[in-house]
Amino acid sequence: MSLLEQLGIKHPILLAPMAGVSTPLLAAEVSNQGALGALGLGANTLDSALQQIQETQALTPHPFQLNFFCHESTALNTESNTLWSQHLAAEFKKFGANPPTELKCIYPSFKDNDDFLNLCLDTQPKAVSFHFGIPHQYQIQKLKQAGIITLVSATNLAEALAIEEAGIDIIVAQGIEAGGHRGIFNAQIDGAIKTSDLVTLIKKHSSLPVVAAGGIMNGQQAKAMLNLGADAVQLGTAFVQCKTSNANVAYRKALFDHPLTQITSSISGRPARGIINHWQARIDQPDRPHVAAYPYAYDLAKQLNAFAVQHGDTGFGAFWAGSNVGQIRELEAQDLVNQLVVEMNHS
Ligand SMILES: Cc1cc2nc3c(=O)[nH]c(=O)nc-3n(C[C@H](O)[C@H](O)[C@H](O)COP(=O)(O)O)c2cc1C
């Protein structure tokens, strides 16, 4: 069965799940055009996740995917968290504030309990994808038994092979160009592989369908990935500027005004690519201490950003974007999907 048949879609285009940015309306607009819509639910509570799923189901009869974070949870390390908080105390001071005395694990992993698994089983999405790792074997089996297609992101070949071995249905090959968090989960050193090279490598060694993700902004680039053997493409950054995304005004402006990105771990504790702002320019100095673990560092970053925004400084926002953000177009989501299809067919 082809990937299009598996996912029940007309076009080999997936909206990237984007926690905090994707919305039911955006997902539905993409699904209604025959591509696969997505809800990034990694940062949601159970109630708000259910609400988003139900809203999307009401807006489209077509398939869409849910997405969750599957990281290995790190135990609370008070010493490391305190060191990181103290390091950023001077930045908090600029806004008349103090850093938090305790950092919280703001995002539990899908693996930590079965609440989100049960949510999937109850709401029966077409597909569920995972970032930062692979679910437990019993969780995969339950999703399979329910007829739900599973996807996991890989940033290198070893991860792709582990995903195949675990019985997952589809590999998302996430290249170094990708906006947002790297899904990396099994390497000490990041090989920083380009999307095109990763697709070629994984297709050579794995028989699973591969979705190319990272730096794809138009149909020509999408077609080039299909020509390399990708079964579909997944685009995140290209959709952030759509009216129905949840991106705020400062984020949208930064995408146009400062289209230069870099990867930093300072915001969340995990490497992620975004528009260069205070984090990359000021905090990522060679003498900075080790960043607190994910997601504890993210707790601090969100609090610092909130104080900064109150004082009119948007430079601590997490403006996730891929390296090709300079090619972003301001289109409605349905028009963007249609445009991508036309460009793919004529290249
Ligand atoms: C704003 C934003 C948020 C993202 N959030 C998630 C997420 O919650 N889960 C996930 O699996 N991937 C997430 N990603 C990564 C995407 O799945 C995908 O790998 C990436 O967008 C592809 O690169 P591109 O942005 O250049 O298209 C995010 C990407 C962006 C731009």
PDBQT file of the ligand as one rigid body, heavy atoms in Angstrom, charges set to zero:
ROOT
HETATM    1  C1  LIG A 401       7.154  26.295  14.860  1.00  0.00    +0.000 C 
HETATM    2  C2  LIG A 401       7.543  24.854  14.792  1.00  0.00    +0.000 A 
HETATM    3  C3  LIG A 401       7.137  23.981  15.786  1.00  0.00    +0.000 A 
HETATM    4  C4  LIG A 401       7.441  22.628  15.701  1.00  0.00    +0.000 A 
HETATM    5  N1  LIG A 401       6.929  21.772  16.646  1.00  0.00    +0.000 NA
HETATM    6  C5  LIG A 401       7.045  20.439  16.446  1.00  0.00    +0.000 A 
HETATM    7  C6  LIG A 401       6.332  19.530  17.268  1.00  0.00    +0.000 A 
HETATM    8  O1  LIG A 401       5.611  19.914  18.183  1.00  0.00    +0.000 OA
HETATM    9  N2  LIG A 401       6.464  18.206  17.005  1.00  0.00    +0.000 N 
HETATM   10  C7  LIG A 401       7.222  17.743  15.967  1.00  0.00    +0.000 A 
HETATM   11  O2  LIG A 401       7.279  16.535  15.754  1.00  0.00    +0.000 OA
HETATM   12  N3  LIG A 401       7.924  18.580  15.196  1.00  0.00    +0.000 NA
HETATM   13  C8  LIG A 401       7.840  19.907  15.392  1.00  0.00    +0.000 A 
HETATM   14  N4  LIG A 401       8.505  20.768  14.558  1.00  0.00    +0.000 N 
HETATM   15  C9  LIG A 401       9.408  20.223  13.518  1.00  0.00    +0.000 C 
HETATM   16  C10 LIG A 401       8.621  19.813  12.287  1.00  0.00    +0.000 C 
HETATM   17  O3  LIG A 401       7.972  18.584  12.523  1.00  0.00    +0.000 OA
HETATM   18  C11 LIG A 401       9.510  19.630  11.040  1.00  0.00    +0.000 C 
HETATM   19  O4  LIG A 401      10.557  18.741  11.303  1.00  0.00    +0.000 OA
HETATM   20  C12 LIG A 401      10.077  20.931  10.527  1.00  0.00    +0.000 C 
HETATM   21  O5  LIG A 401       9.121  21.963  10.558  1.00  0.00    +0.000 OA
HETATM   22  C13 LIG A 401      10.554  20.772   9.094  1.00  0.00    +0.000 C 
HETATM   23  O6  LIG A 401      11.359  21.840   8.700  1.00  0.00    +0.000 OA
HETATM   24  P1  LIG A 401      10.799  23.225   8.091  1.00  0.00    +0.000 P 
HETATM   25  O7  LIG A 401      10.325  23.999   9.278  1.00  0.00    +0.000 OA
HETATM   26  O8  LIG A 401      11.979  23.830   7.445  1.00  0.00    +0.000 OA
HETATM   27  O9  LIG A 401       9.676  22.880   7.161  1.00  0.00    +0.000 OA
HETATM   28  C14 LIG A 401       8.239  22.139  14.629  1.00  0.00    +0.000 A 
HETATM   29  C15 LIG A 401       8.669  23.033  13.654  1.00  0.00    +0.000 A 
HETATM   30  C16 LIG A 401       8.338  24.372  13.713  1.00  0.00    +0.000 A 
HETATM   31  C17 LIG A 401       8.803  25.295  12.612  1.00  0.00    +0.000 C 
ENDROOT
TORSDOF 0
